[in-house]
């Protein structure tokens, strides 16, 4: 359990100390980046982005454009663009942090599991969905690996693609 807490703490510290991943994406560098992106998208240089111009930014779909258009004028000014882009990136960062924490919890549980070689098992998590791959020594170990993963808080489902290789 100590090892698990230590690993989780290290992951959280790394995420929190990263200037790109930190939750408050309002520093000058980020704002300058948003302004530069806005200027590149503003093809007609009118100081606003149309629905056609915003299509070049994969962060925005039609629903995103509508949400970002706070004054409902059919275009985005630089503040609307930056606010929406920041919110989307913060959501993605939170999702990635949750997924990383799930993966770390599963791997740490594998480390303390008796008769389990965790070095041959890969754990990937996306949106709470876990995929296990790699090799285990027998069917019982494969089933146990799946049970452990399913028991971690935040896991929505587990795809157990482990291969039994004695």
N, C-alpha and C positions, 0 to 999 in steps of 0.2 A: 504494500500500500504506500509506503514511503517513496518507492521508486516512481509509482504512478503520480503521486502528488508533485514530485520533483519534475517529472517530464511535463506535466500539465502546466506547471508554473513557468517553466522555460519557454513553452510554446506561447503562452499568454504574454509574457514579457517581450518576446520577439515580435509578436503582432502589435502590441501597444507601442513599442519603440520605433516601429517602421514609419517614416514620414508619409509613405504612400498608403499604408494600411490603417493608419490611425483614424479613429472615428471622426475627428474634427478636421475635415478637409477644407479649411478656410484660410490656410496660410497664403502668403503672397505668391509663392511659386505656383501653387495650384491655381490660384485665381488668374495668374498670368498665362498659364497653360490653357485654361478655359477661354480666356480672351483670344489667344492665338488660334485656337481651334475654331472659335466663333468667326474670327476674321477670315480664316481659310474657307469656311462654309458659305460665308456671305459673298457669293459670286458677283452679285450686282452692286455690292458696296453701298447698300442703302441703310445699313445699321440695324437690320432685322433679318431674320431667317424665315423664309417661306416653307411650306410643307415640302415643296420640291427640293429646296436647298438642304433641308434637314435629313433627307433620305440618305445622304452620304455618311451620316453618323449612325452606326449600328446600335447605339444606345437608345435611339428613338425609333419607335414604330408609330403608327397612327394614334394609338391610345396614349402613348408617351407624349406626342406632340400636343394633343388636346389637353392632357394634364398640365403640361408645362406652360401652355398659353393661358396664364392667369387672368389677363384682361380680355380674353376672348376676341382678339382682333384679327385672328388668322395668321399671326406671325409671332416670332419670338424675339424679344430684345436680348441683349447679352446677359442681363440679370436672370431672366426666365430660363435661358439656356443653362447658365452655370448652376442655378439652384436645382434644376431637374437632374442635370448630369451628376452633380455631387450626391444627390439623394440616391440615385441608381447605383453609383459606385459604393456608397456606404452600405446599401443593402447587400451588394455583392460581397463586400468585405466581411460583413457579419455572417453571411452564409458560408463563405470560405473558412472563417474562423470556427464556426460550429462544426463544419465537416472535418476540419483539421483536428478539433478536440475529440470528435467521435473516433476518428482513425487512431489517434494517440491512446485513447482509453482502451480500444480493442487490442492494440499492439501491446500495451502494458499488461493487460490481463493475460495475453498469450505468454508473455515473459515469465509470469509466475505460475503458469499452468505446468503441472508435473508431466514429464514424458512428452513434451510438445516442443518441436523444433520450430520456433517462430521465424527463424531466419529464412525458411523456405516458403513462407506464406506472405503474399502481398495483400494489403488491405487498401482499397480505394473507396472514398466516400464522396458522393455528390448529391446535394439536396437531401441528405439523410438516408440515401440509398447506398448500401454497402455491397461491394463486389470483392469476394475472396478468390484469389487465384494462387497457383503454385502447387507444391507437392507436399503430401503427408504420407505417413507410413502405413496407415490402415483406415478402413471405413469408420471405425469408432472415433478416430482422431478428427476425421473430416466432419462428422456429425457434431462433435464437441466444439470444434472451431465455429461452426454455424450457430450453435446454441449460445456460445459466449458473445458473439457479435450481436445476436438478436437481443441479448439481455442488457445491452448498453443503452442508456437513456438517449433519446433523440434519433435512434435508428428506426426508420420507417419500414425497410425491408432489407433482406440479405439474399444476394445471389451467390450461392456456394459453388464456385467453379473449381474447387480444389480437386486435384488428381491424386488418386491413391497410387503411390509408387514405392513398394516395399524395398 
